[in-house]
Amino acid sequence: MDHLYQQALRSIINPLATIDSVSQQNYEKLASHLQQIFAFDQQNHERLLQHVQNTKPSNVALHVQVIEARNLPALDTNGFSDPYCLLSIVKLKATSESGRPRSESHKEGQKSKSSPSSQKRLKHINSTTSFDCHDVKATQTIKRNLNPQWNERFELDVMDYHNEELHVLVWDDDSDDTVASGFKKLQKPSGLKSLLRQLRQSVEHGKSLDDFIGQLVVPLKDIPSLGCTQWFELYHKKKQVGMIHLGLKWLFKQTDFDEADSAESDQSSIQDFKILYEKMILWNARMNDEELPVIDGSLTRESHLILQQFTSHNQISSFTLAIIKFILLLENSCKEDVRVVPTSVRSSIEGIESALYQDELQSLTLTDSEISLLESAAFQFINHTMAGVVSLRSLFPPLDKSAEDLLHALLPITKLVQLNLWEDSAMKSEIQNLLKSEIFKKIKRAVDVWTEDRLAMLDEHVAYSQCQTDPVLPQTSSLADLLQEVCVICTPKPAYQEMFHKVNVNYYKTICLRVDHMLAHKVKELVHEMNYYQKRYQSYQVNIRDSSRISLKLFLAIKNIYSVLKKSIPDREVFKLRMVHFDQWFEESLIFWLETFKSECNMRMEKALEIDKDFVPVTSQVKHSNSSVDVLSSFAKITTEWRDIGVQDADHLLIGAIKISNVICDGTRLYADKIASILECNGYYDGNSTEFDINQQVCITVNNIEYIRRYLSQLAEMLNYEDISRSLTLKYDDDAVGRQSFQMLNRLISTASEDIVLKERNLLQKIVDQMEPNLNKHIKIFSSAASLATTCDQEF
């Protein structure tokens, strides 16, 4: 801790170059503020302060960003120049124009009266200037351009920033053998001295392979301690020749973290910075009057100034600053003795995003230390947040508001993994996997709890139903109702799906797989009990009819929910559904359903004939009664329910088609017999044959029979005879099987149609027989009248 305290003190007491916001007059106030943050006693504080004051910083570098230039002179015949830059740190050994040594123009420790914006000091190199420099950097050449853009970065070592200058020289590239290429070809220090001598002569006398455009000289002590980015004037022979845009920033050269952690190092590690930042945040939080310290990420002015100096001296970018702030807010969100304002966590992500996309930071990615710290904080935050989800109702059934609150709490993590800073790092996938895993656990548990509660309620409801002799019927009916409710719940809502998509979780796939797991066993168990019940009471038509209706209700509910579940699950994972073969559970029930169709059809027909009073006009000439309409409605209900069942097996399709066809064909025969017998029961044929007449009742009866018979012609299409034939052909790989099945089904229809036509003929024959005496009488009268008329004609 002493080492960190010294580093923080050094950034206040002994800043590099010009001190901007931290003046020499208030450094003691900042040092005192730092003492309060670290809670050091006065003796230790003075001891460490004295040590820092007696120690000068070392291993310093100047970061230079050559951004662009403008309004450069055209030195080539084509009206352009091919500019490039040379940069170096030059030690002062010459005298200034006033005769005093330039290194003494400002006393050490005093604030310079000049700054990089003061162009009076930034003039051309004098003939007495020494080219004793450590290294020379060169930019790329920009061809045919008077407003070049380089955007290149360099790091220049600084030995004595009180007595050194930054020199920037702009040249026009006129040949392959440029000044810049000369620097690149150097192999020995002696060559550097020779080339520097040539460079000085070219600047003084204009003799060089390249044309000299202009130069800039910046005394290092005039550069602000927090750096600067601005335009500077270029000069050549005391004449301004354009402007150059530079970014200048002081830093301690980056070292390994092991070295940075040592007491002798001038540089602090990222761990040191994290500790310092956290102390400042917590100190600021404890200054409020609330019982529980509140962290909102803000700092006092003094803390902010210290942090500015510290980050500048230790080459800590705004990106790293934002990352560490985010980490600290995540970690403290998991503590019980402080409270973190949620909006501060979310705004800190915005700070990372803003820093990440600044021009100077676009190429940055996380360091190993940042990755380690961020991973630990993210995992801790996810576990803490998910542990706080007390009410599982917030996850199932889906309630928009509850899920939105949960995902809003996790939003900082979800936004973090979406940022473009994870190159060559496995941490992104690790965080995503942990987040998904925790949400999956909560969702599955929520589904389990809800389903178990509903099944328990179902059993309790049946237990209170004392009137039922066998609980399987109310249980099955209630389970079918529950499945319909689950079907609605599991139908995807786009907005809800989108919310969980932000955390890379397929919500509806998760709940569908879990619902299937929780309900499939109960459904299969009740189907087995229902099959046993129907076998036991198969001789009792009422029991079979009631149980078949409930069994079919359950089947259709399962079919419906399976269709919904299947839509939310990828095709390659449908096999995971336990309901995937649900139709096989009802194979025994199928026969009872078909028998129930027949009995219900006959019951409805009997009832329709009993109350058949009115007639329905088809056209102005053709009429039929309500009974025929009711009978056809019962036929349509049977075919619709059969299609809804959706049997897939070819053999079961054939059996069902035969049964349904027989039910409808027998129903048409029965209806024709019963409606014809009504005429006899009403004594239609009992009257005096000489008074027999064709009335409306007879016409409606004949129309009813023909109306029902014509329905048979639609049966092959409604029951898909051709599809059944093709399915059988494919199943047995034999065309004859399909063809014979198709012929057999059509034979059922044709036979029934012929029977009904025969009944119509018999009915008409009875009518004709009744009418025969009366017809003969009228024929005799017509014949006598005709004979009389013939005789009269002959007499005349």
C-alpha positions in Angstrom: 0.0 0.0 0.0 3.0 2.3 0.7 4.1 1.9 -2.9 0.7 2.9 -4.3 0.5 5.9 -1.9 3.9 7.0 -3.2 2.8 6.7 -6.8 -0.3 8.8 -6.2 1.8 11.4 -4.3 4.3 11.5 -7.1 1.6 12.3 -9.6 0.7 15.3 -7.4 4.0 16.5 -6.1 6.3 15.9 -9.0 4.2 16.0 -12.2 5.8 15.9 -15.6 6.3 19.3 -17.4 3.7 22.0 -17.1 1.0 21.6 -14.4 -2.4 22.5 -15.6 -5.2 22.0 -13.1 -2.9 21.0 -10.3 -0.9 24.0 -9.3 2.1 24.1 -7.0 0.0 26.2 -4.6 -2.6 23.5 -4.0 -0.6 20.3 -4.2 -0.5 20.2 -0.4 -4.3 20.3 -0.3 -4.5 17.3 -2.7 -1.9 15.4 -0.7 -4.0 16.0 2.4 -7.0 14.7 0.5 -5.1 11.6 -0.5 -4.1 11.1 3.1 -7.8 11.1 4.1 -8.7 8.6 1.4 -5.9 6.1 2.5 -6.5 6.9 6.2 -2.7 7.2 6.8 -1.5 8.8 10.0 0.5 12.0 9.8 3.9 10.3 10.5 3.6 7.8 7.7 2.2 10.5 5.4 5.2 12.9 6.0 7.7 10.0 5.6 6.4 9.0 2.3 5.9 12.6 1.1 9.5 13.3 1.9 10.7 10.3 0.0 8.7 11.3 -3.1 10.0 14.9 -3.0 13.6 13.6 -3.0 13.0 11.2 -5.9 12.8 12.1 -9.6 10.7 10.1 -12.0 12.6 7.9 -14.6 11.7 5.8 -17.6 9.6 8.6 -19.1 8.4 8.7 -22.7 6.5 11.1 -24.9 3.7 9.7 -27.0 3.3 11.7 -30.2 0.4 11.3 -32.6 1.1 12.8 -36.0 -2.5 13.4 -37.2 -2.4 15.7 -40.3 -1.1 18.9 -41.9 -2.6 21.6 -43.9 -1.7 24.4 -46.3 1.8 23.0 -47.1 3.7 24.7 -49.9 3.8 23.0 -53.3 7.5 22.1 -54.0 7.1 19.8 -57.0 6.5 20.8 -60.7 3.1 19.1 -60.6 1.8 21.7 -58.1 1.9 19.3 -55.1 4.3 17.9 -52.5 5.0 14.4 -51.3 5.3 15.2 -47.5 6.6 13.0 -44.7 7.7 13.8 -41.2 10.8 13.1 -39.0 10.5 13.2 -35.3 13.1 13.2 -32.5 13.8 14.3 -29.0 16.8 16.6 -29.1 18.9 17.6 -26.1 19.8 21.3 -25.8 23.5 22.2 -25.7 23.4 25.5 -27.6 22.6 29.1 -26.6 19.5 30.9 -27.4 19.3 34.1 -29.5 19.7 36.2 -26.4 23.0 34.5 -25.5 21.7 32.6 -22.5 21.7 28.8 -22.5 18.3 27.6 -23.8 18.1 25.0 -21.0 18.2 27.9 -18.5 15.4 29.9 -20.1 13.1 28.5 -17.5 14.1 27.5 -14.0 13.4 24.0 -13.0 10.1 23.6 -11.1 8.7 26.9 -12.3 5.7 27.0 -14.6 6.6 28.0 -18.2 5.2 31.2 -19.5 4.9 29.5 -22.8 2.8 26.7 -24.0 2.5 24.7 -27.2 0.0 27.3 -28.3 2.6 30.1 -27.9 4.2 30.1 -31.3 6.9 32.6 -30.4 9.1 29.9 -29.0 8.4 27.4 -31.7 10.7 28.7 -34.4 13.2 27.2 -36.8 16.3 25.4 -35.6 19.3 27.8 -35.1 22.6 27.0 -36.5 23.9 26.4 -33.0 21.3 23.7 -32.2 22.7 20.3 -31.4 21.4 17.2 -33.0 22.3 15.0 -30.1 19.1 12.9 -30.1 18.2 9.4 -28.9 16.2 8.2 -31.9 14.5 9.4 -35.0 11.0 8.3 -36.2 9.6 8.7 -39.7 6.0 8.7 -41.0 4.9 7.4 -44.3 5.1 9.5 -47.4 1.7 10.9 -48.6 1.9 11.4 -52.4 0.7 14.4 -54.2 -1.0 16.1 -51.2 -0.8 19.5 -49.6 -3.1 18.5 -46.8 -1.8 15.1 -45.8 -3.3 12.8 -43.2 -0.9 10.4 -41.5 -2.6 9.5 -38.2 0.5 7.7 -37.0 1.7 7.2 -33.4 5.2 7.2 -32.0 6.8 6.8 -28.6 10.0 8.8 -27.9 12.2 8.2 -24.9 12.8 11.2 -22.7 16.1 11.5 -20.7 15.8 15.0 -19.2 12.5 16.7 -20.1 13.7 20.0 -18.5 16.5 20.2 -21.1 15.1 18.5 -24.2 12.9 19.5 -27.2 10.6 17.7 -29.6 11.6 18.4 -33.2 9.3 17.7 -36.0 10.6 18.2 -39.6 8.5 18.0 -42.6 10.1 17.0 -45.9 9.1 16.6 -49.6 10.0 13.1 -50.9 11.7 13.7 -54.2 13.6 10.4 -54.8 14.0 6.8 -53.6 17.0 7.8 -51.6 15.1 10.0 -49.1 16.3 11.3 -45.7 13.7 8.9 -44.1 15.1 5.9 -45.9 18.6 6.9 -44.7 17.5 6.5 -41.1 15.9 3.2 -41.9 19.2 1.9 -43.4 21.3 2.8 -40.4 23.2 0.0 -38.7 25.6 1.7 -36.3 25.4 4.8 -34.0 28.3 6.4 -36.0 26.1 6.4 -39.1 23.4 8.2 -37.1 25.8 11.1 -36.3 26.8 11.3 -39.9 23.3 11.4 -41.1 22.3 14.0 -38.5 25.2 16.2 -39.7 23.9 15.9 -43.3 20.4 16.7 -42.0 21.6 19.9 -40.2 23.4 21.1 -43.3 20.4 20.5 -45.5 18.2 22.6 -43.2 20.8 25.4 -42.9 21.8 25.5 -46.6 18.9 23.8 -48.4 21.2 21.0 -49.8 19.5 17.6 -49.8 18.1 15.0 -52.0 14.7 15.9 -50.5 13.2 19.4 -50.3 12.8 20.7 -46.8 9.2 22.0 -46.1 9.2 23.2 -42.5 9.9 22.4 -38.9 8.4 22.6 -35.4 10.3 22.8 -32.1 8.4 22.1 -28.8 10.3 22.4 -25.5 9.2 19.3 -23.5 8.7 21.4 -20.3 6.0 23.4 -22.1 3.9 20.3 -22.8 1.1 20.0 -20.2 1.3 17.2 -17.8 -2.1 15.9 -19.0 -1.0 16.2 -22.7 -2.6 18.2 -25.5 -3.9 17.8 -29.0 -3.7 20.9 -31.2 -2.5 22.6 -34.3 1.1 24.0 -34.5 2.7 26.4 -37.0 5.5 25.1 -39.2 8.4 27.4 -40.0 11.1 27.5 -42.6 13.7 30.4 -42.4 11.4 32.3 -40.0 8.5 32.1 -42.4 5.3 30.2 -41.6 4.8 27.4 -44.2 1.7 25.6 -43.0 0.2 23.9 -39.9 0.6 20.5 -38.4 -1.9 18.7 -36.1 -0.2 16.8 -33.2 -1.3 14.9 -30.2 1.2 14.9 -27.3 0.9 12.9 -24.1 3.3 12.1 -21.3 3.6 8.6 -20.0 5.8 6.2 -18.0 6.9 3.5 -20.3 4.9 0.3 -20.0 6.6 -2.5 -18.1 5.7 -6.0 -17.0 3.3 -6.0 -14.1 5.7 -7.9 -12.0 8.1 -5.0 -12.4 5.4 -2.5 -11.9 4.5 -4.0 -8.6 8.0 -3.5 -7.3 8.7 -0.7 -4.9 11.4 0.7 -7.1 9.2 1.1 -10.2 7.8 4.5 -11.3 4.9 2.8 -12.9 1.8 1.4 -11.1 0.0 -1.8 -12.1 -3.6 -2.0 -13.1 -4.3 -3.6 -9.7 -2.8 -0.5 -8.0 -5.0 1.7 -10.1 -8.1 -0.4 -9.2 -7.3 -0.1 -5.5 -6.8 3.7 -5.8 -10.0 4.2 -7.8 -12.1 2.0 -5.4 -10.8 3.9 -2.3 -11.8 7.2 -4.0 -15.3 5.9 -4.9 -15.9 4.4 -1.4 -14.6 7.5 0.3 -16.9 9.7 -1.7 -19.9 7.3 -0.9 -19.3 7.5 2.8 -19.4 11.3 2.7 -23.2 11.3 2.2 -25.6 11.5 5.2 -27.4 8.2 4.5 -27.0 5.2 6.8 -25.9 3.0 4.0 -23.1 4.4 1.7 -24.5 5.0 -1.8 -22.1 4.6 -4.8 -23.0 6.4 -7.9 -19.6 6.5 -9.5 -19.0 10.2 -8.9 -15.8 11.7 -7.4 -15.0 14.9 -5.6 -13.0 17.5 -7.5 -9.9 16.7 -5.5 -10.2 12.9 -6.2 -10.8 13.6 -9.9 -7.7 15.8 -10.2 -5.5 13.1 -8.5 -7.0 10.4 -10.7 -6.3 12.6 -13.8 -2.6 13.0 -12.9 -2.3 9.3 -11.9 -3.8 8.0 -15.2 -1.7 10.4 -17.3 1.6 9.4 -15.6 0.9 5.7 -15.8 -0.3 5.5 -19.4 -3.8 4.5 -18.3 -6.2 5.2 -21.2 -9.7 6.4 -20.9 -10.7 2.9 -22.1 -9.0 1.2 -19.1 -10.4 3.9 -16.8 -13.9 3.1 -18.0 -13.3 -0.7 -17.6 -12.0 -0.4 -14.1 -14.9 1.8 -13.1 -17.4 -0.7 -14.5 -15.6 -3.5 -12.6 -15.7 -1.6 -9.3 -19.4 -0.9 -9.7 -20.1 -4.6 -10.5 -18.1 -5.8 -7.5 -19.7 -3.3 -5.0 -23.2 -4.2 -6.3 -22.7 -7.6 -4.7 -21.8 -6.2 -1.3 -24.3 -5.8 1.5 -22.6 -2.8 3.3 -23.0 -0.4 0.3 -25.7 0.3 -2.3 -24.8 1.0 -5.9 -27.2 3.1 -8.0 -28.3 0.8 -10.9 -28.2 3.6 -13.4 -24.5 4.2 -12.6 -23.7 0.6 -13.7 -25.5 1.1 -16.9 -24.0 4.5 -17.6 -20.5 3.0 -17.0 -21.1 0.6 -19.9 -21.8 3.7 -22.0 -18.5 5.1 -20.9 -16.7 2.0 -22.1 -18.5 2.1 -25.4 -17.7 5.8 -25.8 -14.0 5.3 -25.0 -13.7 2.2 -27.2 -14.9 4.0 -30.3 -12.7 7.1 -29.9 -10.3 7.4 -32.8 -7.3 6.9 -30.7 -8.7 3.7 -29.0 -10.2 1.8 -31.9 -7.4 -0.7 -32.1 -7.3 -1.4 -28.3 -8.5 -4.7 -26.8 -8.5 -6.0 -23.2 -5.3 -6.8 -21.6 -4.8 -10.1 -19.7 -5.2 -8.3 -16.3 -8.3 -6.5 -17.5 -9.8 -9.7 -18.7 -9.1 -11.4 -15.4 -10.6 -8.6 -13.3 -13.6 -8.3 -15.6 -14.3 -12.0 -15.7 -14.2 -12.2 -11.9 -16.5 -9.2 -11.4 -18.9 -10.3 -14.1 -19.3 -13.8 -12.7 -19.8 -12.4 -9.2 -22.4 -10.0 -10.5 -24.3 -12.6 -12.5 -24.5 -15.0 -9.5 -25.5 -12.3 -7.2 -28.3 -11.0 -9.5 -29.7 -14.4 -10.3 -29.6 -15.4 -6.6 -31.8 -12.3 -5.9 -34.6 -13.7 -8.2 -36.8 -14.8 -5.3 -40.1 -15.0 -7.2 -39.9 -17.6 -9.9 -43.3 -16.3 -11.2 -41.3 -13.6 -12.9 -40.0 -16.2 -15.4 -43.0 -18.5 -15.9 -45.7 -18.0 -17.0 -44.2 -15.2 -19.1 -45.1 -11.8 -17.6 -43.6 -8.9 -19.6 -43.0 -6.6 -16.6 -41.3 -9.2 -14.4 -38.9 -10.5 -17.1 -38.2 -6.9 -18.1 -37.1 -6.1 -14.6 -34.7 -9.1 -14.4 -33.2 -8.5 -17.8 -32.8 -4.8 -17.0 -30.7 -5.8 -14.0 -28.6 -7.9 -16.2 -28.4 -5.3 -19.0 -24.8 -4.2 -18.1 -23.5 -7.7 -18.6 -25.4 -8.2 -21.9 -24.2 -4.9 -23.3 -20.6 -5.7 -22.1 -20.4 -9.0 -24.2 -21.8 -7.2 -27.2 -18.9 -4.7 -27.3 -16.2 -5.1 -29.8 -13.3 -5.7 -27.4 -13.1 -9.5 -27.2 -10.5 -10.4 -29.8 -8.6 -13.6 -29.0 -10.4 -13.9 -25.7 -12.4 -16.8 -24.4 -13.9 -14.7 -21.6 -16.8 -13.5 -23.8 -18.1 -17.0 -24.3 -17.4 -17.9 -20.6 -19.6 -14.9 -19.5 -22.3 -15.7 -22.0 -22.3 -19.4 -20.9 -22.5 -18.5 -17.3 -25.3 -16.0 -17.9 -27.2 -18.5 -20.0 -26.7 -21.3 -17.5 -28.0 -19.3 -14.6 -31.1 -18.1 -16.6 -31.7 -21.6 -17.8 -31.7 -22.9 -14.2 -34.1 -20.3 -13.1 -36.5 -20.8 -16.0 -36.5 -24.6 -15.6 -37.2 -24.3 -11.9 -40.0 -21.8 -12.5 -41.6 -24.2 -15.0 -41.3 -27.1 -12.5 -42.8 -25.1 -9.6 -45.7 -23.8 -11.7 -46.5 -27.2 -13.2 -46.2 -29.1 -10.0 -48.6 -26.6 -8.3 -51.2 -27.0 -11.2 -51.0 -30.8 -11.1 -51.5 -30.8 -7.4 -54.5 -28.5 -7.8 -55.9 -30.9 -10.4 -55.6 -33.9 -7.9 -57.2 -31.8 -5.1 -60.1 -30.9 -7.4 -60.8 -34.5 -8.2 -60.6 -35.5 -4.5 -63.4 -33.1 -3.7 -65.6 -34.4 -6.5 -67.5 -36.9 -4.4 -70.1 -37.6 -7.1 -67.7 -39.3 -9.4 -67.5 -43.1 -9.1 -64.2 -43.2 -11.0 -61.7 -40.3 -10.7 -60.1 -40.9 -14.1 -62.8 -39.1 -16.0 -62.6 -35.7 -14.2 -58.8 -36.0 -13.9 -58.5 -36.5 -17.7 -60.9 -33.7 -18.4 -59.1 -31.3 -16.1 -55.7 -32.3 -17.6 -57.0 -31.5 -21.0 -58.1 -28.0 -19.8 -54.6 -27.6 -18.3 -52.9 -28.5 -21.6 -55.0 -25.9 -23.4 -53.9 -23.3 -20.9 -50.2 -24.3 -21.3 -50.7 -24.2 -25.1 -51.6 -20.5 -24.8 -48.7 -19.8 -22.4 -46.1 -21.5 -24.8 -47.3 -19.7 -27.9 -44.3 -17.3 -28.6 -44.7 -13.6 -28.0 -42.2 -11.8 -30.3 -41.6 -9.0 -27.7 -40.9 -11.5 -24.9 -38.7 -13.6 -27.2 -36.7 -10.5 -28.2 -36.1 -9.6 -24.5 -34.4 -13.0 -23.8 -32.6 -12.9 -27.1 -30.6 -10.1 -25.7 -29.0 -12.5 -23.2 -28.6 -15.2 -25.9 -31.4 -17.3 -24.4 -34.1 -19.0 -26.4 -36.8 -18.6 -23.9 -39.6 -20.5 -25.6 -37.4 -23.4 -26.6 -36.4 -23.7 -22.9 -39.9 -23.6 -21.5 -41.3 -25.9 -24.2 -38.8 -28.7 -23.5 -39.4 -28.3 -19.8 -43.2 -28.3 -20.0 -43.0 -31.5 -22.2 -40.7 -33.1 -19.6 -43.1 -32.2 -16.7 -46.4 -33.1 -18.4 -45.7 -36.1 -20.7 -45.5 -38.6 -17.9 -48.8 -37.5 -16.3 -50.6 -37.5 -19.7 -49.3 -41.0 -20.6 -50.4 -42.3 -17.1 -53.9 -41.0 -17.5 -54.2 -42.3 -21.1 -53.3 -45.8 -19.8 -55.9 -45.5 -17.0 -58.5 -44.3 -19.5 -57.8 -47.3 -21.7 -58.3 -49.6 -18.8 -61.6 -47.8 -17.9 -63.0 -48.3 -21.4 -62.1 -51.9 -21.5 -63.9 -52.5 -18.2 -67.0 -50.6 -19.3 -67.1 -51.5 -23.0 -70.5 -53.1 -22.6 -72.0 -49.9 -21.3 -72.7 -47.5 -24.1 -73.1 -44.4 -21.9 -69.8 -45.0 -20.2 -68.0 -45.6 -23.5 -69.6 -42.5 -25.0 -68.6 -40.2 -22.1 -65.1 -41.6 -21.7 -64.5 -41.4 -25.4 -65.5 -37.8 -25.5 -63.1 -37.0 -22.7 -60.4 -39.1 -24.2 -60.7 -37.4 -27.5 -60.7 -34.0 -25.8 -57.4 -35.0 -24.2 -56.0 -36.2 -27.5 -56.8 -33.0 -29.3 -55.3 -31.0 -26.5 -52.1 -33.0 -26.6 -52.0 -32.7 -30.4 -52.5 -28.9 -30.2 -49.8 -28.4 -27.5 -47.4 -30.7 -29.4 -47.8 -28.5 -32.5 -47.0 -25.4 -30.4 -44.0 -27.0 -28.7 -42.6 -28.3 -32.0 -42.6 -24.8 -33.6 -40.3 -23.5 -30.8 -37.8 -26.3 -31.1 -35.3 -26.8 -34.0 -36.1 -29.8 -36.2 -32.9 -31.5 -35.2 -34.0 -31.4 -31.6 -37.6 -32.5 -31.9 -36.7 -36.0 -30.8 -36.1 -34.6 -27.3 -39.8 -34.1 -26.9 -41.4 -36.9 -24.9 -44.7 -36.3 -26.6 -43.3 -36.9 -30.0 -45.1 -40.3 -30.3 -48.2 -39.3 -28.4 -50.5 -40.7 -31.1 -49.4 -44.2 -30.2 -50.7 -43.8 -26.7 -54.2 -43.6 -28.1 -54.3 -46.6 -30.4 -56.7 -48.5 -28.1 -58.9 -45.4 -27.8 -59.3 -45.1 -31.5 -61.8 -47.9 -31.8 -64.0 -46.5 -29.0 -63.9 -43.1 -30.7 -65.2 -44.6 -33.9 -68.0 -46.4 -32.1 -68.9 -43.2 -30.3 -69.1 -41.4 -33.6 -71.7 -44.0 -34.8 -73.8 -43.9 -31.7 -73.8 -40.1 -31.5 -74.7 -39.9 -35.2 -77.7 -42.2 -34.7 -78.8 -40.4 -31.6 -78.8 -37.1 -33.4 -80.7 -38.5 -36.3 -83.4 -39.9 -34.1 -83.7 -36.6 -32.3 -83.8 -34.7 -35.6 -86.6 -36.9 -36.9 -88.6 -36.6 -33.7 -88.7 -32.8 -33.9 -88.9 -32.5 -37.7 -91.8 -30.1 -38.3 -90.6 -27.3 -40.5 -89.2 -27.5 -43.9 -86.4 -25.6 -45.5 -86.8 -24.2 -49.0 -83.9 -25.0 -51.2 -85.3 -23.1 -54.2 -88.7 -22.0 -55.1 -89.4 -25.5 -56.5 -87.3 -27.8 -54.3 -87.8 -28.1 -50.5 -86.6 -30.4 -47.7 -87.0 -30.5 -43.9 -84.7 -29.7 -41.0 -84.0 -33.3 -40.2 -81.9 -33.7 -43.4 -79.9 -30.6 -42.5 -79.2 -32.0 -39.0 -78.2 -35.4 -40.3 -75.7 -33.9 -42.7 -74.4 -31.7 -39.9 -73.7 -34.8 -37.8 -72.0 -36.4 -40.8 -69.8 -33.2 -41.2 -69.0 -33.3 -37.5 -67.8 -36.8 -37.7 -65.5 -36.2 -40.8 -64.2 -33.0 -39.2 -63.3 -34.7 -35.9 -61.6 -37.5 -37.8 -59.5 -35.1 -39.7 -58.7 -33.3 -36.5 -57.4 -36.5 -35.0 -54.9 -36.6 -37.8 -54.0 -40.3 -37.8 -50.6 -40.9 -39.6 -50.3 -44.6 -39.8 -51.6 -45.9 -43.1 -53.4 -49.0 -41.6 -55.1 -46.9 -39.0 -56.1 -44.4 -41.7 -57.7 -47.3 -43.6 -59.5 -48.6 -40.6 -60.8 -45.2 -39.7 -61.9 -44.4 -43.2 -63.8 -47.7 -43.4 -65.5 -47.1 -40.0 -66.4 -43.5 -40.8 -67.7 -44.5 -44.3 -69.8 -47.3 -42.8 -71.2 -44.9 -40.2 -72.2 -42.4 -42.8 -73.4 -44.9 -45.3 -75.4 -46.8 -42.7 -76.7 -43.4 -41.5 -78.0 -42.5 -44.9 -79.7 -45.9 -45.2 -81.2 -45.6 -41.7 -82.5 -42.1 -42.4 -84.1 -43.1 -45.7 -85.8 -46.0 -44.0 -87.0 -43.9 -41.0 -88.3 -40.9 -43.0 -90.1 -43.3 -45.4 -91.6 -45.2 -42.5 -92.9 -41.9 -41.1 -95.3 -41.7 -44.1 -96.7 -45.1 -43.3 -96.9 -44.3 -39.5 -98.9 -41.2 -40.4 -101.3 -43.3 -42.4 -100.4 -41.8 -45.7 -101.2 -45.0 -47.5 -104.3 -45.9 -45.4 -106.9 -43.7 -47.1 -109.2 -44.4 -49.9 -107.1 -45.0 -52.9 -109.6 -43.1 -55.0 -108.9 -40.0 -52.9 -105.1 -40.4 -52.8 -103.2 -37.2 -53.7 -99.6 -36.0 -53.9 -99.1 -33.5 -51.1 -96.1 -31.4 -49.8 -95.1 -34.0 -47.2 -94.5 -36.6 -49.9 -92.4 -34.2 -52.0 -90.3 -33.2 -49.0 -89.7 -36.8 -48.0 -88.4 -37.7 -51.5 -86.2 -34.5 -51.5 -84.8 -35.4 -48.1 -83.7 -38.8 -49.2 -82.1 -37.6 -52.4 -80.4 -34.7 -50.5 -78.8 -37.2 -48.1 -77.8 -39.5 -50.9 -75.9 -36.8 -52.8 -73.7 -36.2 -49.7 -72.2 -39.7 -50.4 -70.6 -38.4 -53.6 -68.4 -36.0 -51.5 -67.3 -38.6 -49.0 -64.3 -39.9 -51.0 -62.8 -36.4 -51.1 -63.6 -35.5 -47.5 -62.0 -38.7 -46.2 -59.1 -38.5 -48.6 -59.4 -41.9 -50.2 -56.7 -41.2 -52.7 -54.2 -40.2 -50.0 -55.0 -43.3 -48.0 -54.4 -45.4 -51.1 -51.0 -43.8 -51.7 -50.0 -44.2 -48.1 -50.7 -47.9 -48.2 -48.8 -48.2 -51.5 -45.8 -46.6 -49.9 -46.0 -48.5 -46.7 -46.2 -52.0 -48.4 -44.4 -51.0 -51.6 -47.2 -52.6 -53.5 -49.5 -50.8 -55.9 -52.1 -53.5 -55.6 -52.6 -52.9 -51.9 -53.4 -49.2 -52.5 -55.5 -49.9 -55.5 -57.6 -52.6 -53.7 -58.1 -50.4 -50.7 -59.3 -47.5 -52.9 -61.7 -49.8 -54.7 -63.1 -51.2 -51.4 -63.7 -47.7 -50.0 -65.5 -46.5 -53.1 -67.5 -49.7 -53.2 -68.9 -48.9 -49.7 -70.2 -45.5 -51.1 -71.5 -46.9 -54.4 -73.4 -49.8 -52.5 -75.0 -47.4 -50.1 -75.9 -45.0 -52.9 -77.5 -47.9 -54.9 -79.4 -49.0 -51.8 -80.9 -45.5 -51.3 -81.8 -45.2 -55.0 -83.6 -48.5 -54.6 -85.5 -47.2 -51.5 -86.4 -44.1 -53.5 -87.8 -46.3 -56.3 -89.8 -48.4 -53.8 -91.2 -45.2 -52.3 -92.2 -43.9 -55.7 -93.6 -47.3 -56.6 -95.9 -47.2 -53.5 -97.0 -43.8 -54.4 -97.8 -44.9 -58.0 -99.6 -48.0 -56.7 -101.8 -45.8 -54.5 -102.4 -43.5 -57.4 -103.2 -46.3 -60.0 -107.0 -46.6 -59.4 -107.5 -42.9 -59.6 -105.3 -42.7 -62.6 -107.2 -45.5 -64.4 -110.5 -43.8 -63.6 -109.3 -40.6 -65.2 -107.8 -42.4 -68.1 -111.2 -44.1 -68.7 -113.0 -40.7 -68.5 -110.5 -39.2 -71.0 -110.9 -42.2 -73.3 -114.7 -42.0 -73.3 -114.5 -38.3 -74.0 -112.2 -38.9 -76.9 -114.5 -41.6 -78.4 -117.5 -39.3 -78.1 -115.7 -36.5 -79.8 -114.7 -38.9 -82.7 -118.3 -40.0 -83.2 -119.5 -36.4 -83.4 -117.0 -35.6 -86.0 -118.1 -38.5 -88.1 -121.7 -37.4 -88.0 -120.9 -33.9 -89.1 
